[in-house]
Amino acid sequence: MASSWSAGQRAAAIAAVSIPSGYAWLRWKYPTLLSDVEQMRRIMKFFKTLENLDKERISVPEFFEKYAKETPNHPCILYREESYSYADVSRKASMTARWISGSDPSLKKGDAVCVLLHNGPTFLWTWLGLLKLGVISSLMNYNLRGATLLHCIRTSEAKKLIFGSEFLSAVCDILPDLRDLGIDLWMVNDTGIEDMSPPNDLVTMDIDTVSDDHYPSVRIENLTDVASYIFTSGTTGMPKPAVIPHSKLVGAGIFYHLYSHLSAEDVYYISLPLYHSAALLVAVCGSWMKGSTIAVSRKFSASRFWDDVRKYRVTIFQYIGEICRYLLAQPPKDNDGKYDRPLRAAVGNGLRVEIWKEFQTRFKIGQIFEFYGATEGIFTFVNFDGRFGTVGKYSWIMRRFFDNIEIVEYDFASGEPKRDKHGMCIRVPTGEPGLLLMKMLGKIQFAGYKGKREMSEKKIVRNVKVPDDMYFNSGDVMRIDSEGYVYFLDRVGDTFRWKGENVSTFEVSHVLSCFPVIEEANVYGVHVPGHDGRAGMAAIVVREGATIDYGDLYRHVTSSLPTYAQPKFLRMVGATDLTSTFKHKKSDLVKRGFNPDFEEVFIVEPSQETYVPITQRHIQALTSGQSKL
């Protein structure tokens, strides 16, 4: 491998490893060499650690029990006014495992149980108790109802449903179907309500009725054993259950604490849903594998967020996408950025470059670890050197050692990679956007989805560089610049085509969000009769108390975006519709098109250099195919 390096690259690599001083020339020749070598060192340490844990079959429950024995009184979970030590949570997890095994001795390792619980200690020790039994926890989105909730339960092929009493009505709505599936109902009365009228075949799950003696964890065969199912967010189509092996729990925990230097003294604040991978794999597993404390909020609250940070003496917190914007939109307070302990880090993804510096500065966050990853993905990038707007780096050193990432051309209509005359994928030039593919090699494999094999096969791309190689299709449009920095641009499905050009919703949303009075912009494409492709439209939320000057907005848009990417329609909304993990929902907006129905809709009027309210005259011209837009 090294023989293909240039002489300068070989000299740089050798010097970086073996020479303790005299870096002046190297720093001039390779400005990012030190950080690139440090990144490589951390990644190699990650793989070595994961390999050793795999050999010893050490899982997250065993890490947890290690700290429960060594530091039993150390705080493990902080919730509202409650505090639970590692010993407390260990006892609760043992009681959960003992109650479940006693209630149904036929439940065995590899069986699935659905879990429908809100954020809180009960969720965590229930999940840990199921891990101890080797039972797969299928984690339900607690916002789902009706057919979608039933779909998730059915695809899990679960034998039981553990749910909180606050979800009793949601469960009763689909009760006949659950009975047809033969699913037993175990309810946790976590609301304290005594006058409920539950179905006769429902069992109250009261773990306090059993012994709190230690319940040993089932020994797993290897880390490829399945730990949980975590559902995709379902922004398009029904949610799919991603298979989460123990290796993913362990790997996520190791990877992120290697970057963020997590220690037992840290308090990690989680306000995101625990049923999703960002909070559970990164924050919980990372903390439990270092003996840290986690402070859990029942749900995200922009007005309460920083009060919680101060209350729990938080040192690191988890974010996703738009919550940073929500926090910035809160009126400034005298105690912004003031804490009893330094807030040394934030870990998450989706922080937009236009608010990055303001967010970090106003709230005095030591370092932001923006990362890129997917619930079902096989590789992760992490920004650990603070470069605004990037999700990490794929340096020349990493490409030399791993060569596991490709950014390729893709067909807009199908979202599939384009092929050259030999049937191989076509790598895009440096700095150009393309579809991100991740190589499947050795133990780095796509675990797939629970269900039909075809669902998993759709995510695998073969014959990328050489015949019969296999790559995971991320479904994301990314680019890597000349220095190796990686940028997330958009989801393939979110990109739309207009006037023969591909339009990135992420790019257009970014431009609109830079307009001073716009709080949020959800960008999508709508069909217009007589036109190929889809015209750009944005659902706009204006900051409270502000008014929008449509002439100024027109000038801002036309000076920032090419003609084909400029939104042709604006829909003024009070709030954007989000998934539970703060991703914009677009399907309903796409169906509504440019009809004003319950909200004001504006159309671009180039002759007046502004956006004007859409009228019946406009709609008639559009629907008859006479408008040229």
N, C-alpha and C positions, 0 to 999 in steps of 0.2 A: 504493500500500500504506500509506504513512505517513498518508494522509488519514483512515484509519479509526482511528487512535490517538486516545486522549483527550489533552487538552491537557497533563495531567500526565505522561503517558507520553512525549509528544514532548519536553517540557522535560527529562525525565530522560535520554532518549537523547542529545539534543544536548549536554547538560552533561557527560555521561559521556565523550563523545568529545573535546570541545573545551575544557573548563574544567579547568585543572590543579589548582585548589584550591577550597575553599569547598563541601565536600561535606556539611556538617553537616545541612542541611535534607533533601538527597536521601537521606542515610543513614537519616534518621528516617522519611521517606516511603516509601522503597524499601530496606529493610535489606540485601537481597542484591544490590543493583544492581551494585556493583563486581565481585563474583564472576560475575554474569550476563554483564556486558560482557566480562570476561576470557575466560569460556567461549566467547562468541561470537567473540572475536578469534582464539582458537585454532582454532575450527572453520573460520572463513573462511580462515585461513592454510593449514589442511589442504587444503581444496578447491583453493585457488590452486596449492599445491605439486603436488598430484596432477594438476591440469590441465596444468601445465608439463611434468611427467614423461611424461604421456600423449602430448603433442605431440612430445616428443623420443624417445619409445619407450625410455625408460630402465627397465630391469628390475632385479630383485634381484641377478642375477649380475654386472651391470655395476657396481652399487654395490660389490659385493664386490671386483671386480677393481680398482676405483679405490683401495681401501684396501690391496690387495695390492701395488700399485705405490707408493703414497705412504708407507705405513708397513709395509713387508714383514716387519719383525722384531717387530711388535706381537703379543702373544699373541691368538690367535683362539679356540682350543678348549683347555680344561683338562679332563682326564679321568683319574681315578685318579692315577697318578704322572706322567702324560704331559702335555706341553705342545706345542701346534702353533701356529706363527705363521701370519699371513695368507698369507705366501709358501708355507709348508708345505702349507696346505689348498688353496691355488690350484693347486699342482703335483699334489696328489692328485686334485683334481677334473678337471684336464686329462688325467691318466693314465686316470682312469675313463672320460671321454668318448672318449679315443683307443682304449682297449681295446674298448669297446662298439661303436664304429663300425667297428673293424677286424674284430671277431668276426662282425658281421652288417652289411655295407655297405647292405643293403636297408632297414634300420631308418631311418625318416625322421621329420622333424618332424611332430608330431601323432599318431604311433603311441604306444601305451601299454606300459609295463613295470611289472609288479608288484614291489614292494619289501617284503621280509619280513626286517627287521633289528632288532636290539635298539638301544636308545639308545647312542650312542657316536660317535666320530669317523667311523667307516666309514659309518654312516647319513648323516651330514651331507655328506661329500664325494661319496657316491654320488648323493644327491639333487641336489647342486649340479652334478655332472657331467651328469646327465640334463637339467637345466635348460639347460645350455650347448648341448646337442644339440637342444633344442626338443622332446625326447621327454617325454611325459606320465608322471610317476611316480604310480602308483596305490599308495597307502600302506596296507599291511596291518597290522591289529591283531595283534601277535605272540602274543596270548593265545588266538586262535581256532584251532580244530582241526576236522577232518572236514568235514561238510556246510556249515557256516557259512563256513569258510575258502574252500572250493571255490566257494561262492556269490559271495564277494567277487572272486575271481580271474575267474570266468566273466563277471560283470557289467562288469568292467573292459575286456573284449574286448582283453586284453593279448596280446602276442606272446612275451613272455619273463617269467620269474620269477627275480629276484635274491633269494637267501635266504642267511642265515647257517647255518653247518654245524650249529649247535645245534638247528636246526629240520628237520634231515634226516628224522627219523622222522615228523614231521607231514606233510612233503611226500610221503614214501613211502606214507603211509596213503591219499593221494588220487592216487597216481601213475597208475593206469589212466585216471582221468578227465582228468588233465592231458595225457596222451598223446592222448586222444580229441580234446581241444581244440587239439592241435598246438602246445602251449606248450613252448618251449625252457627248460631249467633251467640257471641259472648260479649256482654255489655259491661263497660267500665263506667260506674256512676261517678264521673268526674265533675259533675255540676252540683251534686248534693241535693238534687230534687227528690222529694219523697213521694209526691202524688202522681207519679207517672203511671201509665197504663200500658205496660209492655206486652207483646204477644206472649201466649202461654209457653211457647217452645223456646223462649229466650232465657239464657242463663246469665245471671249477674256474676261478673268476674271479680271476686273479692279475694285478693291475694293475701290479705291480713289474716285469713283463716288457716293458713298453713305455716309450717315451721320456717324460720329464717336461717336455718343451718346452711352452710355453704353447699351449693349444688355444682358439681364439677362440670366443666364444658366437655361436650362430645369431641373426641379427637378427630380432626379432619384428616382425610387421606392425603390431600395436598391443597395448596392454595387455589387450585382451579375449581374446587367445590363451590357450588352456588351459595351465596350468602343472602342476597335480596333480589327483588325485582324493583326497578325504579322506572317509572313511566316517563316517556318523553312528553313535552308540554302540550302537544296536540295543536300547534298553531295552524297546521294543515292536516285535515283528516283526524281520525281517532288516535288517542294516545297509544303508544306501543310499549310493552314491558321490556326494557333493556335488562339483560342478564348481568348481574353484578357478582363476580366471583370474589372469594376472600382475598385474592391477590390484588384486586382493585381497591378494596378497603385499606389494605396494608400499604399498597403502593402510593395511594393518594396521601395517606397520613405521613409517610416518610418524605415524599417529594416536597410537600409544601412546608413541612417544618425544617427541611434542609435549607430552603430558601429564606424563610422568615425567621430562622433561628429561634423557634418556639422553645420555651423552657417551662418548668413546673411553676415558675413564679408568674407566668402570664395569665391574664384573664381574657378570654376570647368571647366577644359578644356576637350572638347569633339572633338576628331578627327575621331571617329568611326561613321559608318552610323546610322543616326537617325531612319531609318525604322526598325532597329533591337532592340531587348529588352534590350541589355546591356546598350546602350547609352540612350535610351528613358526612360526606367523604372527606371534604377538605377541613372543615372546622372541628367536627366531633372526633373523627378518627385521628386527625392530626393532634388534637389536644389529649385524647386518651392514650396515645402512644408516647406522650411525653410527660404524663402526670399533671397536665395543666388544668385550669378551672375554666368551665364554660358558663357564661351568663346567657340565659335563654329568654327571649321575649315571645309572648304568645303570637304576636304578629308585628309587622313593621308599622311604626308610627313616626312620621316625620317630626311631629311636635314633641314627642317624648324621647326621641332617639338619644340626644346628647345628655339629657337628664339621667337616662339609664347608664350611659357611659361613665358619668361621674359617680352615680350611685354605686355601681359595682366595681369602680376603680379599674376600668377596662384598659388594657394595653394594646389590644389588636381587635379588629372587627371585620366582619364579612359584608361585602356589598355585591349587588348585581345591578348592572345597567342604570336604569332611570332613578333609583333611589338617591343617588348622589345629586341629581338635578332637583329632586323633591326637597332634599335637605338644604340645598343652596337657595331654593325659592322661599324658604322660611325667613321671616323678618329678622334682620341682625339683632343679636342680643349682646349685652355687655360681657356675658361670660362665654361667648363663642371662643373656642380654643383654649379655655382655662380648665385644667384638670389637676387633681391631687397627684396623679402619676402621669408621666409622659405617655401620650398616645403614640406609640412608636410605629404602628403599621396598620395598613388596611389591605385585605386580600380579596380579590374579586375579578369580575370581568364586565366589560361594557361601559367603562368610564370614557366618556367622549373627550377628545383632545381639547375642545373649545372651553371646557370647564375644569379640566384637570388641575391646572396651576391654581386657579381661584379656590377650588374645593380643598386642595392640600394646604394652601396658605391660610385661608379663613379659619379652618378648624385645626390647624397646627398638627397635621399628621406627619409623623417622621418619614415614613416611606410607604409608597403604594406599590403593591405587587399585583399588577394587572396580569391576568393569565388567559390563555386560550385552551379550552378543553371541551369535551362533550361527554355526556353521561355514558354513551356507548363507545366513545373514542378510544384509541390505543396509544396516543402520544399527546403530550402537553407542552406548551410553551409558557414561560414565566418571565415577565419583565422584572429583572432584579437590579438593573442599573439606573432606573428612573427616566429613561428616554420617553418623553411625552408621546402618547398616541400609539405606542407599540405594545404588542402582546408578548414580546420576547425576542429572542435572537436565534438564528440558525447560521452560526458562523462558519467560516471555511474549515475550521478545525472539526466542527461537528459533522460537516458534510464529508470530510476525509475519513472520519472514524465510522460514521453510521450510514450516511448516504440513504436515509430512509424517508425523505420528504421530497415530494415532487409537486410543483405548481404547473398545471397543464391546461391547454386549451380545451374548451368544452362547447358543446352544441347548446345554443340558447333554448331551443324548443324542447329538447329532451332532458337537458341538464347532464347528459352523459359526456365523457371525454371524447374529443375528436381523435381520429387515427390518421397516421401517415400511410404511405403506400405499402409499408411492410406490416401494417396492422398494429403498430405500437402507438402509444400516446405521444403527444407533441408538447414538449416543455416550452413554457412561455419565456421570452427574454427577461433578463434581470429587471426588476422594477415594474413589470407588467402584471396586471391582475389575471388570475386563473383559478381553476378548481384545485383545492388542496387534497392530495392523496397521501396516505401514510402506509408505509410498507409493513406487511405482516411477515414476521421472521422469528423463528425459534419459539420462545414462550410469549412473544409479543403478538398476540392474536386477538381478533375481534370475537368476543364471546357471544354475540348475536342477540336476537330477541326471543322471548318465550313465544312459541306458536309455530306457525307454518314456516318451513325452511326458506320459502321464497322471500319472506320479509328480510331475512338476514342476507340471502344471496344478493339482493338488490344493492346492498352496501359494499359489495366486494367487486373490485375491478381487477381483471386479469390481463396479462400481456401489456404491462405498462412500459417497461424498458427492455425486458427480454421475455421470450416465450415462457408462459406458465408461472411468472411471478404473480404475486397477489398483493393488492393494496386495499386499504380501507378508504372508502369514499366519504369524506367529511361532509360533503354537501355545502361547503362554505367557499366563498370567493375570497382569496387572500393574495397578498403580494409580498415579496421579499426584496428589499432594496440592495444596493451595491455593498453596503456594510453588513448585510445579513440580518437587519432588523425586519421583523415580521409584523404585518398589518392586517387586521381583519377588516374586510370591506362589506360583505353582505352574505346572506344566504342565497344559494342558487335560485330557489323558488321565489325569493323576494325581488330579484332583479327582473325588470320588464323591458320590452323592446318597443321603441318608438322611432319612426322615421329611419328605420334600418339600423338603429344604434341601440346598444344595451345601456339601460339606465340603472344605476345603483341607488336603491332606496336609501341606503345608509349615507351616501354622499349628499343626496338632496336634503335629507333630514338634517344632516350636519349644517348645511348652508342656511336652511330656514331657522334652525335653532340659534344661529349666531345673530339673528335679527333681534334687537333689544327687547321687544315686548312679547316675543313668542316664547312660551314656556315649554311647549312640546309640539312636535310635528311628526305625525304618522303618515308615511309616504307610501303610495301604492299606485297601480295602474288600472284604468277603467277602459272598457270597450266603448268605442265611438263608431257608429255605423258609417260605412264608407271609408274607413281607415284600417290599414293593417296595424297589428300590434295594439298597444294600449297607451292611452294618454296619461300623463302624470297628474296625480291628484294628491292633496295633502289634507289630512284632518288636523286642524290647528287649534291649540289651546292657548289663549292669550292670558298673560299674567294678570292676576287679580287687580282691578282698579285701573288697568291700562287700556288704551284705545289704539287701534292699529291704523296707520296711514298707508293705504293700499298703493299709493303712488310711490312712496318710499320703499315699500316692500317690492314692488315691481322693479325699481332701479337696483335694489339689492340683489334680487334673483338674477336679473339679466346681466349684471356685472360679475356675477360669481359662477354662473353655470352656462354651459353651451346651450344653444337654442333647444335641441332635442330633449335636454334634461330639465328644462324649466317647467315647473308645474303649470298645467293649463287650467286646473280647477282647485279651489280651496273650499273646504267644508269647515265651518266654524263650530266647534264642539265645546261643551263645558268641561269634558274630561275624556281622556283616551281609554279605550277598552283594552285591558291588559290580561295576560295570563297570570297565574299565581306566582310565576317567577319573573314578572315584570317585562314580558315580551309583548310587543304590540300585536293585537289581533287585527287582521285585515280582511278576512273572508266576508264578513257581513257588510263592511264598507264597500268592498268591490261590487257586491250584489246590488247595493243601493245606487251605484253609479253617480251621475251628476244631478239626479233629481233632488230638489231642495227639501222635500217632505217636512221634517220637523225642525230643520236647522237652516241657517243661511248658507247658501252656496254662491261662490264668486267664480267668474270666468275671466280669463286673461283678455285684455282689450289693448293690443299693441298700438292701435291708432291713437289711443288716449294715454298710453304709457302708464297703465294702471290695471287693477282688477276691479270689475264691476259686478253688482248683484246679477245673478243669472235670471233671465226672464223667460216667459213662454215663447217669445220670438227666438231666443237663443236655443231653447230646447227643441222647437220645431225644426230649426235649421240643422241641429245636431242629429236628431232622430231620422231626418229625411236624407241624411248623407250629404247635405249641401254645404256644411261648414268646413272650411279648410283649416281651422285652428291655426 
